Amino acid sequence: MGKLVKFRERKLLMFSKIIEDYPLLIEFLETESDMDESELETLPNEMQLFFRNILILPRLLG
């Protein structure tokens, strides 16, 4: 499995408006940028849903 948040995705999120609604996500991106997709289950439920629906699903469909 690959990284949970790829470098390009991380940069886009850090400078987007949507991230202002997710303070936990801001903290995650600043500290845990090397986390693998296999470690997704260790995150809080809200963050798991965000990653599954916003980041991982579009990768699979694309």
DRENPA-3360 file (N, C-alpha, C; in nm, 2 decimals, always signed):
BEGIN
1 = MGKLVKFR = +0.08/-0.12/+0.00/+0.00/+0.00/+0.00/+0.09/+0.13/+0.00 ~ +0.03/+0.23/-0.05/+0.11/+0.36/-0.06/+0.08/+0.45/+0.06 ~ +0.13/+0.57/+0.05/+0.11/+0.67/+0.15/-0.04/+0.71/+0.15 ~ -0.08/+0.74/+0.27/-0.22/+0.78/+0.29/-0.24/+0.92/+0.22 ~ -0.15/+1.01/+0.23/-0.16/+1.14/+0.17/-0.04/+1.16/+0.09 ~ -0.05/+1.17/-0.04/+0.06/+1.19/-0.13/+0.11/+1.34/-0.12 ~ +0.23/+1.36/-0.16/+0.29/+1.50/-0.14/+0.20/+1.60/-0.21 ~ +0.16/+1.58/-0.33/+0.08/+1.68/-0.40/-0.05/+1.70/-0.34;
9 = ERKLLMFS = -0.12/+1.59/-0.29/-0.25/+1.61/-0.22/-0.23/+1.68/-0.09 ~ -0.12/+1.66/-0.02/-0.10/+1.73/+0.10/-0.08/+1.88/+0.08 ~ +0.00/+1.91/-0.02/+0.01/+2.06/-0.05/-0.12/+2.12/-0.09 ~ -0.20/+2.06/-0.17/-0.33/+2.11/-0.21/-0.42/+2.13/-0.09 ~ -0.42/+2.03/+0.00/-0.51/+2.04/+0.12/-0.46/+2.15/+0.21 ~ -0.33/+2.16/+0.23/-0.28/+2.26/+0.33/-0.32/+2.41/+0.28 ~ -0.33/+2.43/+0.15/-0.36/+2.56/+0.11/-0.51/+2.58/+0.06 ~ -0.60/+2.48/+0.10/-0.74/+2.49/+0.05/-0.82/+2.55/+0.17;
17 = KIIEDYPL = -0.94/+2.59/+0.13/-1.04/+2.65/+0.23/-1.10/+2.54/+0.31 ~ -1.13/+2.42/+0.25/-1.20/+2.32/+0.32/-1.13/+2.27/+0.44 ~ -1.00/+2.28/+0.45/-0.93/+2.23/+0.56/-0.95/+2.31/+0.69 ~ -1.00/+2.43/+0.67/-1.03/+2.52/+0.79/-1.15/+2.45/+0.87 ~ -1.23/+2.37/+0.81/-1.34/+2.30/+0.88/-1.29/+2.17/+0.96 ~ -1.16/+2.14/+0.94/-1.11/+2.01/+0.99/-0.98/+2.04/+1.07 ~ -0.99/+2.09/+1.19/-0.86/+2.12/+1.27/-0.78/+1.99/+1.29 ~ -0.84/+1.88/+1.31/-0.77/+1.75/+1.33/-0.69/+1.72/+1.20;
25 = LIEFLETE = -0.75/+1.75/+1.09/-0.68/+1.72/+0.96/-0.56/+1.81/+0.95 ~ -0.57/+1.93/+0.98/-0.45/+2.02/+0.98/-0.34/+1.97/+1.06 ~ -0.37/+1.93/+1.18/-0.27/+1.87/+1.27/-0.21/+1.74/+1.22 ~ -0.29/+1.66/+1.16/-0.24/+1.54/+1.10/-0.15/+1.56/+0.98 ~ -0.18/+1.65/+0.90/-0.10/+1.69/+0.78/+0.04/+1.75/+0.82 ~ +0.03/+1.82/+0.93/+0.16/+1.88/+0.98/+0.25/+1.78/+1.05 ~ +0.19/+1.67/+1.11/+0.27/+1.58/+1.19/+0.29/+1.44/+1.13 ~ +0.19/+1.39/+1.07/+0.19/+1.24/+1.03/+0.19/+1.23/+0.88;
33 = SDMDESEL = +0.27/+1.30/+0.81/+0.26/+1.30/+0.66/+0.32/+1.17/+0.60 ~ +0.38/+1.08/+0.68/+0.44/+0.96/+0.62/+0.35/+0.83/+0.65 ~ +0.23/+0.85/+0.70/+0.14/+0.74/+0.73/+0.10/+0.66/+0.61 ~ +0.10/+0.53/+0.62/+0.06/+0.44/+0.51/-0.09/+0.42/+0.51 ~ -0.15/+0.38/+0.40/-0.29/+0.35/+0.39/-0.33/+0.24/+0.49 ~ -0.24/+0.15/+0.52/-0.27/+0.04/+0.61/-0.30/+0.08/+0.75 ~ -0.25/+0.20/+0.78/-0.27/+0.26/+0.92/-0.39/+0.35/+0.93 ~ -0.48/+0.35/+0.83/-0.60/+0.43/+0.83/-0.69/+0.40/+0.95;
41 = ETLPNEMQ = -0.70/+0.28/+0.99/-0.79/+0.24/+1.10/-0.74/+0.30/+1.24 ~ -0.62/+0.35/+1.25/-0.58/+0.41/+1.38/-0.62/+0.55/+1.40 ~ -0.68/+0.61/+1.29/-0.72/+0.75/+1.30/-0.87/+0.76/+1.36 ~ -0.90/+0.88/+1.41/-1.04/+0.90/+1.45/-1.14/+0.88/+1.34 ~ -1.26/+0.84/+1.37/-1.36/+0.81/+1.27/-1.38/+0.92/+1.16 ~ -1.39/+1.04/+1.21/-1.41/+1.15/+1.12/-1.30/+1.16/+1.01 ~ -1.18/+1.14/+1.05/-1.07/+1.15/+0.96/-1.07/+1.03/+0.87 ~ -1.11/+0.91/+0.92/-1.11/+0.79/+0.83/-1.21/+0.82/+0.72;
49 = LFFRNILI = -1.33/+0.87/+0.75/-1.43/+0.90/+0.65/-1.38/+1.00/+0.55 ~ -1.31/+1.10/+0.60/-1.26/+1.20/+0.51/-1.16/+1.14/+0.41 ~ -1.07/+1.06/+0.46/-0.97/+1.00/+0.37/-1.03/+0.90/+0.27 ~ -1.12/+0.82/+0.32/-1.19/+0.72/+0.23/-1.27/+0.79/+0.12 ~ -1.34/+0.89/+0.16/-1.44/+0.96/+0.06/-1.37/+1.07/-0.02 ~ -1.28/+1.14/+0.03/-1.22/+1.25/-0.04/-1.09/+1.21/-0.11 ~ -1.00/+1.13/-0.06/-0.88/+1.10/-0.12/-0.87/+0.96/-0.18 ~ -0.90/+0.86/-0.11/-0.88/+0.72/-0.16/-0.98/+0.68/-0.27;
57 = LPRLLG = -1.11/+0.71/-0.25/-1.21/+0.67/-0.35/-1.18/+0.73/-0.49 ~ -1.15/+0.86/-0.50/-1.12/+0.92/-0.63/-1.00/+0.85/-0.70 ~ -0.90/+0.81/-0.62/-0.78/+0.74/-0.68/-0.82/+0.61/-0.74 ~ -0.92/+0.54/-0.68/-0.96/+0.41/-0.73/-1.05/+0.43/-0.85 ~ -1.13/+0.54/-0.86/-1.21/+0.56/-0.97/-1.14/+0.62/-1.09 ~ -1.03/+0.69/-1.06/-0.96/+0.77/-1.16/-0.88/+0.68/-1.25;
% end
